[in-house]
């Protein structure tokens, strides 16, 4: 799953200025960190639904995506 996230999904999100990182897959819960533009996106739920559907279509697995938003470290600097 990690390789699929990194090689298939991450490049698609990079095109919009976002970034996704695999954290874990436990039972059917896929935890992902969203960075860049994704960290402040107002429609992140649409993206997580799309990710879940792509995984089902491409890998035949049903997952629930648990998003974790992380701002780039430099956004917290004064």
BAMARKE-149080 format. One line per 3 residues: number of its first residue (from 1); for each residue x, y, z of C-alpha. Coordinates in steps of 0.2 Angstrom, whole numbers. Layout:
N
NUM = X/Y/Z | ...
***
This chain:
78
1 = 0/0/0 | 14/12/4 | 22/10/-13
4 = 5/12/-21 | 2/29/-12 | 20/35/-16
7 = 21/30/-34 | 3/32/-40 | -7/44/-29
10 = 7/56/-23 | 12/62/-40 | -6/66/-44
13 = -8/77/-29 | 9/85/-32 | 2/92/-48
16 = -10/103/-37 | 4/108/-25 | -1/95/-12
19 = 8/80/-4 | 2/64/4 | 12/52/15
22 = 8/34/20 | 7/32/39 | -2/15/42
25 = -15/3/37 | -23/-6/51 | -39/-16/48
28 = -47/-6/35 | -41/11/41 | -28/20/30
31 = -20/34/39 | -12/47/28 | -3/63/31
34 = -8/78/19 | 5/92/17 | 7/107/6
37 = -9/113/-2 | -18/98/4 | -15/103/22
40 = -26/118/20 | -38/112/7 | -57/115/10
43 = -62/100/1 | -50/87/7 | -65/75/10
46 = -67/74/-9 | -49/69/-11 | -50/56/3
49 = -66/48/-5 | -56/48/-22 | -41/40/-14
52 = -53/26/-6 | -61/24/-23 | -44/23/-33
55 = -38/9/-20 | -54/-1/-23 | -53/1/-42
58 = -34/-3/-43 | -31/-14/-29 | -48/-22/-25
61 = -47/-16/-6 | -60/-7/3 | -52/6/15
64 = -57/21/25 | -45/35/23 | -40/44/40
67 = -33/61/35 | -20/70/46 | -16/88/40
70 = 2/94/43 | 8/111/39 | 25/113/32
73 = 37/117/47 | 41/134/40 | 23/140/41
76 = 24/140/60 | 40/151/60 | 38/170/64
***
